[in-house]
Amino acid sequence: MDALTPLPALIRKKRDGERLEDAEIRSFVRGVTEGTAQQGQIGAMLMAIRLRGMDAGETLALTQAMASSGRTLAWPPAWHGLVVDKHSTGGVGDKVSLALAPALAACGCKVPMISGHGLGHTGGTLDKLEAIPGFRVSQSPEEMQHILARVGCCIVGQSAELVSADRVLYGLRDVTATVDSLPLITASILSKKAAERLSALVLDVKFGEAALYPTQESARELAQSLVEVGAHLGIRTAALLTRMEQPLGRAVGNALEVLEALECLEGGGPPDLRQLVTALGQCGDTGGHGGGQGGGGPPDLRQLVTALGQCGDTGGHRAGQVCRHGSCVQS
């Protein structure tokens, strides 16, 4: 195990624009996880990263260190090639995960989605689900596997067991004005996905007035970072760049968005929501190899809600792809 480097020295180094070594990044994450780093020091490091940035190697090292800060999930051999997930960089009215996870499960995938609460002005998937009385977003790895075997998908939050470093950093980013940092976004998203031991990942990277990134160019830079780091982690990754100039769908508000997601799964709901769920599903579906709810049954968010209230192949997309408005181009 690496010796802990004094955190003020690491903050000073990054503040001055120097590159952090892998061992230094691991030391910082250990301090976050073990509680030896003070909140002021963590906030200072986040701001230094936000202002000075990180190169691709630093971002990968931060992602790997955060992924190793908790348990790594393990799946039965029969699920090989079927474990997939989706992540959105967030917007207003974005309830896609609530519809897409059950839809992918109905196609035979296993979807162990570790999600988050809202950051900045963007709504969080967990906030929407917690509008359902009795819904528990905290589940152990064993409970997650039981739920996946039963209904094919689960949506949970970070915990002391799962990606514990991101649990701390995620909350502090929201109060230190570092939400839009490219390396911090990349590491936050992909550390959770690395811990899930995914076969494939599809990313919805949004741009526009209601997104974290206002321009398509800045969103494309984030998408490239996510796809490249995902490939280094061994995850087959594709990203779509989608507009967020106005709320997605018609409903805005946690409970209302849950109801609209149910409408979408039943074949109704706003056309823009249905189209985005379909486009992302085409990138994330492993082709319906069976499992989940039997590979072909109707998608059912209610089964997921009931379960959480109680206790491969990416369809032709290769690792290292960025999609723009639904059409993939190689990065």
ABEGO torsion letter per residue (X at the ends): XBBBBBAAAAAAAAAAGBBBBAAAAAAAAAAAAAGABBAAAAAAAAAAAAAAEBBAAAAAAAAAAAAAABBBBBBBAAABGABBBBBBAEBBGBAAAAAAAAAAAAAGBBBBBBBBBBBEABBBAAAAAAABBGBBABBBAAAAAAAAAAAGBBBBBBBAABGAAAAAAAAAAAAAGAAABAAAAAAAAAAAAAAAGBABBBBBBBBEAABABABAAAAAAAAAAAAAAAAAAGBBBBBBBBBBABBBEABBEAAAAAAAAAAAAAGBEBAAAAAAAAAAAAAABAGGAEEEAGGGBBBBAAAAAAAAABXXBAGGBBBGBBBBGGBBBBX
